[in-house]
């Protein structure tokens, strides 16, 4: 594992649960792209409520089971890698938002090698 500590960039990709890339959910396709391109790691988060550019509120209320819940794909990596990936990610999205911000990585260790304890 290469050294991955210090100043990095956090990219957040805001999409909807119903967004697709071909026949697949967009969040799955983005996760696969990030892994294939050698990113250090990525996480997909599902929101319980939110709205975007259309101002339509999407919620996880019991009476609204067909809601298009918000999803966020987060990835932390070097600026250069994320800049190179941006055109591919942009081509996959028909809506949504992408944000970038500086992040300081203070620890990055695989589980079982000084990482999370296993039961």
Secondary structure, 3 states (H helix, E strand, C coil): CCCCCEEEEEEEEEEECCCEECCEEHHHHHHHHHHHCCCCCEEEEECCEECCCCCCCEECCHHHCCCCCEEEEEEEECHHHHHHHHHHHHHHCCCCEEEEEEEEECCCCCCCCCCCCCC
